[in-house]
């Protein structure tokens, strides 16, 4: 029997079962088709956004999701604008925030920080990305996009290209997709940026999954159902010379797209730098901006589910005091 998601945390992709994910994606599609019917489901609820490192899509999509559900948002978008600048611990910050908000999303450069937050909060906590480790809501976005575009989440040939060493979106996606039957991964990267061994183990331990490592994108493009591009992340490098040397390793352009199947889709978690030429944007196989929009809908479904509001009336959950009650306090 499927457990309810109400009151739970999302720290890594495997926190939810495959069946629970299917339910979440079904809800996402309902929201996508009729957003107006969900416009007041979170009236009176507050989302706290605790972003210790920069973000555009993740932060804005969470804020847009909550506002479109009729809720409100509080939070900060940089460590220096929070009490962390004074030395406050994550545990104390989240305990305090839980006094004000109903649900929180945290992004932090240190791996494991969202788990610490979840262990110290009595409200649902969502991992908005921790270092080079996990990015589960991007994974939800990716899975929803794949299901919507390819009509299935099994038996797919997926190419992942670029920074596979530090790319948390790639690590999370592989971990999640490996649970589906018959997945074949093509890991495309320079030797310096190969996928970590623990991620290879996720594939080996998957549901009849396998992988091939290559250094040339062109060698595998004709075989792919999905090409998942990533940027080489400057912020993950300690040596700028290494970054400069590797940042242009893989650039997808119109000529390379000629090698790809007519029904292959191109995905990217964004932001891109120059790893996908803008000329590819007009190709109907490029779905990365659709993917970004899907992220808002799946985050709306996630907020609804964690708050148990998907079937609620949407009534304001904050009690309104009568004038007599207010007078009694004086």
Secondary structure in CASP SS format (residue, H / E / C, confidence):
PFRMAT SS
TARGET T0000
AUTHOR 0000-0000-0000
METHOD secondary structure of the structure
MODEL  1
X C 1.00
X C 1.00
X C 1.00
X C 1.00
X C 1.00
X C 1.00
X C 1.00
X C 1.00
X C 1.00
X E 1.00
X C 1.00
X C 1.00
X H 1.00
X H 1.00
X H 1.00
X C 1.00
X C 1.00
X H 1.00
X H 1.00
X H 1.00
X H 1.00
X H 1.00
X H 1.00
X H 1.00
X H 1.00
X H 1.00
X H 1.00
X H 1.00
X H 1.00
X H 1.00
X H 1.00
X H 1.00
X H 1.00
X C 1.00
X H 1.00
X H 1.00
X H 1.00
X H 1.00
X C 1.00
X C 1.00
X C 1.00
X C 1.00
X C 1.00
X C 1.00
X C 1.00
X E 1.00
X E 1.00
X E 1.00
X E 1.00
X E 1.00
X E 1.00
X C 1.00
X C 1.00
X C 1.00
X C 1.00
X C 1.00
X H 1.00
X H 1.00
X H 1.00
X H 1.00
X H 1.00
X H 1.00
X H 1.00
X H 1.00
X H 1.00
X H 1.00
X H 1.00
X H 1.00
X C 1.00
X C 1.00
X C 1.00
X E 1.00
X E 1.00
X E 1.00
X E 1.00
X E 1.00
X C 1.00
X C 1.00
X H 1.00
X H 1.00
X H 1.00
X C 1.00
X H 1.00
X H 1.00
X H 1.00
X H 1.00
X C 1.00
X C 1.00
X C 1.00
X H 1.00
X H 1.00
X H 1.00
X H 1.00
X H 1.00
X H 1.00
X H 1.00
X H 1.00
X C 1.00
X C 1.00
X C 1.00
X C 1.00
X C 1.00
X E 1.00
X E 1.00
X E 1.00
X E 1.00
X E 1.00
X E 1.00
X C 1.00
X C 1.00
X C 1.00
X C 1.00
X H 1.00
X H 1.00
X H 1.00
X H 1.00
X H 1.00
X H 1.00
X H 1.00
X C 1.00
X C 1.00
X C 1.00
X C 1.00
X E 1.00
X E 1.00
X E 1.00
X E 1.00
X E 1.00
X E 1.00
X E 1.00
X C 1.00
X C 1.00
X C 1.00
X E 1.00
X C 1.00
X H 1.00
X H 1.00
X H 1.00
X H 1.00
X H 1.00
X H 1.00
X H 1.00
X H 1.00
X H 1.00
X H 1.00
X H 1.00
X H 1.00
X H 1.00
X H 1.00
X H 1.00
X C 1.00
X C 1.00
X C 1.00
X C 1.00
X C 1.00
X C 1.00
X E 1.00
X E 1.00
X E 1.00
X E 1.00
X E 1.00
X C 1.00
X C 1.00
X C 1.00
X C 1.00
X C 1.00
X C 1.00
X H 1.00
X H 1.00
X H 1.00
X H 1.00
X H 1.00
X H 1.00
X H 1.00
X H 1.00
X H 1.00
X H 1.00
X C 1.00
X C 1.00
X C 1.00
X C 1.00
X C 1.00
X C 1.00
X E 1.00
X E 1.00
X E 1.00
X E 1.00
X E 1.00
X C 1.00
X C 1.00
X H 1.00
X H 1.00
X H 1.00
X C 1.00
X C 1.00
X C 1.00
X H 1.00
X H 1.00
X H 1.00
X H 1.00
X H 1.00
X H 1.00
X H 1.00
X H 1.00
X C 1.00
X C 1.00
X C 1.00
X C 1.00
X C 1.00
X E 1.00
X E 1.00
X E 1.00
X E 1.00
X E 1.00
X C 1.00
X C 1.00
X H 1.00
X H 1.00
X H 1.00
X C 1.00
X H 1.00
X H 1.00
X H 1.00
X C 1.00
X C 1.00
X E 1.00
X E 1.00
X E 1.00
X E 1.00
X C 1.00
X C 1.00
X C 1.00
X C 1.00
X H 1.00
X H 1.00
X H 1.00
X C 1.00
X C 1.00
X C 1.00
X H 1.00
X H 1.00
X H 1.00
X H 1.00
X H 1.00
X H 1.00
X H 1.00
X C 1.00
X C 1.00
X C 1.00
X C 1.00
X C 1.00
X E 1.00
X C 1.00
X H 1.00
X H 1.00
X H 1.00
X H 1.00
X C 1.00
X C 1.00
X C 1.00
X C 1.00
X C 1.00
X C 1.00
X C 1.00
X E 1.00
X E 1.00
X E 1.00
X E 1.00
X C 1.00
X C 1.00
X C 1.00
X C 1.00
X C 1.00
X C 1.00
X C 1.00
X E 1.00
X C 1.00
X H 1.00
X H 1.00
X H 1.00
X H 1.00
X H 1.00
X C 1.00
X C 1.00
X C 1.00
X E 1.00
X C 1.00
X H 1.00
X H 1.00
X H 1.00
X H 1.00
X H 1.00
X H 1.00
X H 1.00
X H 1.00
X H 1.00
X H 1.00
X H 1.00
X H 1.00
X H 1.00
X H 1.00
X H 1.00
X H 1.00
X H 1.00
X H 1.00
X H 1.00
X H 1.00
X C 1.00
X C 1.00
X C 1.00
X C 1.00
X C 1.00
X C 1.00
X C 1.00
X C 1.00
X C 1.00
X C 1.00
X C 1.00
X C 1.00
X C 1.00
X C 1.00
X C 1.00
X H 1.00
X H 1.00
X H 1.00
X H 1.00
X H 1.00
X H 1.00
X C 1.00
X C 1.00
END
